[in-house]
Amino acid sequence: MSDSLEWLYLQEEDVIKAGALDLKACMQTIEEMFLLIGRGDYILGGPKRNDHGLMLWFNESEEFPNMPTAGPDRRFMSLISYLGGDFDVMGNKWYGSNIANTKKGLPRSIHTFTLNDKETGAPLSMMAGNLISSTRTGAVPGVFSKYLAANDARVLGAVGGGAINQSCVEAIVTAVSSLQKVVLYDINKDKGEEIARSMRDKLNIQVDAVDDIDDCVSQSDILSVATAGKVKPKINEESVKPGQLILLTGAADIMPKMYSQYRIVADLWSMHEKWLEDGLQRPEGVESIKSWAMSGDILEMVHNGEVDKESIDNFGDIINGHVTGRKDDDEVIIGIMGGLPTADVAWGYRVYQYALDQEIGIKLPLWDSSYLV
Ligand SMILES: NC(=O)c1ccc[n+]([C@@H]2O[C@H](COP(=O)([O-])OP(=O)(O)OC[C@H]3O[C@@H](n4cnc5c(N)ncnc54)[C@H](O)[C@@H]3O)[C@@H](O)[C@H]2O)c1
């Protein structure tokens, strides 16, 4: 007869009590994760260990009336991974995303996150995943900025004022102490102004909402892009400043020549290549990834031989000192951050450890004794 098995359940309020919104601590955790990624101490899904996650692809129309169909930012995805080092644990983020959620008063995407023991597979914890995900997503451009922003960066531009970019802005402001101002452009002007007000209060820094994207881009030493919806924001070359760090957490409409002209640093390029591999198997080919993947246009250029993939650097190699970081103050760098499943594992595990220590959450039984043993 087996022993009883229990796991820790953390609802969103518990996740907050356990420190999930602590961006400073999250950035330290994400830095540790990138060191491990650069050393190869991780496993992502698939035979090549490079799969961002398994996605349910939706078609424009279906034979069955209830089957979900394609829509802006509509997908279901499971992100599985192992992360080594002190983490040494398995995890799975499972989420659904649909822009129509916002009309129902729900976040665009809804996540749950599970941690499992690497030996037995037993669940250690299941938690509300939205804040694990949004905090770890913001922390990544924060860490990129710490290593790759030009000296004395003064202005941070934010394109998109949703939950994700708010987290990115907070992290970047925390990471780069020379910043004096944030300039926010959101396609929804009223929302942009409201978010600018709340960020000003929260971050204690000047935050101006502007109604012209070029005004936002041209002022910025660091630019953080994370929008959702039908229209990708257009970044014009004329507005790009020398030395600018452009951080793509979401997709942007960037002139193709900029990708061959400027340096590209990816969170993990092999993961982006897997998106291309998957996209090419769809009837629409590479078009099927271009609307949502921040690397969609670069992947198309790599596929067409217009960008040499060997010229694309991995951030893990930079922070491990195997590849040079910023080369000079005029270098324009485009950071592409597809979102590593290991970032959810890293941050979810730290939050879980804190919750265990502080006795936050509810322990739930999986069984009193396993029926199958
Ligand atoms: N790379 C990662 O790790 C990662 C993780 C999570 C989410 N994301 C991406 O981040 C993006 C934002 O997610 P979110 O949850 O904040 O979405 P959201 O729907 O909450 O907010 C998006 C915001 O962008 C604005 N917007 C839409 N189109 C715009 C445009 N063309 N120009 C300026 N603003 C525009 C909207 O008005 C809205 O305020 C999504 O594309 C999502 O896929 C990336």
Ligand as a Chemical Component Dictionary entry (heavy atoms), coordinates in Angstrom:
data_LIG
# 
_chem_comp.id                   LIG 
_chem_comp.type                 NON-POLYMER 
_chem_comp.pdbx_formal_charge   0 
_chem_comp.three_letter_code    LIG 
# 
loop_
_chem_comp_atom.comp_id 
_chem_comp_atom.atom_id 
_chem_comp_atom.alt_atom_id 
_chem_comp_atom.type_symbol 
_chem_comp_atom.charge 
_chem_comp_atom.model_Cartn_x 
_chem_comp_atom.model_Cartn_y 
_chem_comp_atom.model_Cartn_z 
_chem_comp_atom.pdbx_ordinal 
LIG N1  N1  N 0  7.311  36.714 -24.747 1  
LIG C1  C1  C 0  6.687  36.303 -23.671 2  
LIG O1  O1  O 0  7.257  35.665 -22.801 3  
LIG C2  C2  C 0  5.252  36.682 -23.478 4  
LIG C3  C3  C 0  4.557  36.196 -22.364 5  
LIG C4  C4  C 0  3.243  36.613 -22.181 6  
LIG C5  C5  C 0  2.653  37.460 -23.118 7  
LIG N2  N2  N 1  3.365  37.875 -24.197 8  
LIG C6  C6  C 0  2.781  38.753 -25.221 9  
LIG O2  O2  O 0  2.636  40.058 -24.684 10 
LIG C7  C7  C 0  1.639  40.740 -25.449 11 
LIG C8  C8  C 0  0.786  41.607 -24.533 12 
LIG O3  O3  O 0  0.047  40.790 -23.639 13 
LIG P1  P1  P 0  -0.987 41.447 -22.582 14 
LIG O4  O4  O 0  -1.454 40.330 -21.714 15 
LIG O5  O5  O -1 -0.412 42.642 -21.948 16 
LIG O6  O6  O 0  -2.159 41.871 -23.555 17 
LIG P2  P2  P 0  -3.378 42.854 -23.239 18 
LIG O7  O7  O 0  -4.446 42.483 -24.199 19 
LIG O8  O8  O 0  -3.665 42.880 -21.770 20 
LIG O9  O9  O 0  -2.800 44.311 -23.593 21 
LIG C9  C9  C 0  -2.381 44.661 -24.882 22 
LIG C10 C10 C 0  -2.343 46.169 -24.993 23 
LIG O10 O10 O 0  -1.796 46.511 -26.263 24 
LIG C11 C11 C 0  -2.554 47.583 -26.809 25 
LIG N3  N3  N 0  -2.387 47.550 -28.260 26 
LIG C12 C12 C 0  -2.916 46.679 -29.168 27 
LIG N4  N4  N 0  -2.445 46.936 -30.393 28 
LIG C13 C13 C 0  -1.579 47.967 -30.273 29 
LIG C14 C14 C 0  -0.762 48.658 -31.202 30 
LIG N5  N5  N 0  -0.736 48.348 -32.490 31 
LIG N6  N6  N 0  0.009  49.674 -30.728 32 
LIG C15 C15 C 0  -0.010 50.018 -29.405 33 
LIG N7  N7  N 0  -0.775 49.389 -28.492 34 
LIG C16 C16 C 0  -1.532 48.371 -28.912 35 
LIG C17 C17 C 0  -3.963 47.335 -26.329 36 
LIG O11 O11 O 0  -4.773 48.497 -26.372 37 
LIG C18 C18 C 0  -3.701 46.828 -24.898 38 
LIG O12 O12 O 0  -3.643 47.900 -23.986 39 
LIG C19 C19 C 0  0.885  39.651 -26.212 40 
LIG O13 O13 O 0  1.256  39.701 -27.562 41 
LIG C20 C20 C 0  1.378  38.363 -25.622 42 
LIG O14 O14 O 0  1.383  37.307 -26.529 43 
LIG C21 C21 C 0  4.646  37.500 -24.387 44 
# 
loop_
_chem_comp_bond.comp_id 
_chem_comp_bond.atom_id_1 
_chem_comp_bond.atom_id_2 
_chem_comp_bond.value_order 
_chem_comp_bond.pdbx_ordinal 
LIG N1  C1  SING 1  
LIG C1  O1  DOUB 2  
LIG C1  C2  SING 3  
LIG C2  C3  SING 4  
LIG C2  C21 DOUB 5  
LIG C3  C4  DOUB 6  
LIG C4  C5  SING 7  
LIG C5  N2  DOUB 8  
LIG N2  C6  SING 9  
LIG N2  C21 SING 10 
LIG C6  O2  SING 11 
LIG C6  C20 SING 12 
LIG O2  C7  SING 13 
LIG C7  C8  SING 14 
LIG C7  C19 SING 15 
LIG C8  O3  SING 16 
LIG O3  P1  SING 17 
LIG P1  O4  DOUB 18 
LIG P1  O5  SING 19 
LIG P1  O6  SING 20 
LIG O6  P2  SING 21 
LIG P2  O7  DOUB 22 
LIG P2  O8  SING 23 
LIG P2  O9  SING 24 
LIG O9  C9  SING 25 
LIG C9  C10 SING 26 
LIG C10 O10 SING 27 
LIG C10 C18 SING 28 
LIG O10 C11 SING 29 
LIG C11 N3  SING 30 
LIG C11 C17 SING 31 
LIG N3  C12 SING 32 
LIG N3  C16 SING 33 
LIG C12 N4  DOUB 34 
LIG N4  C13 SING 35 
LIG C13 C14 SING 36 
LIG C13 C16 DOUB 37 
LIG C14 N5  SING 38 
LIG C14 N6  DOUB 39 
LIG N6  C15 SING 40 
LIG C15 N7  DOUB 41 
LIG N7  C16 SING 42 
LIG C17 O11 SING 43 
LIG C17 C18 SING 44 
LIG C18 O12 SING 45 
LIG C19 O13 SING 46 
LIG C19 C20 SING 47 
LIG C20 O14 SING 48 
# 
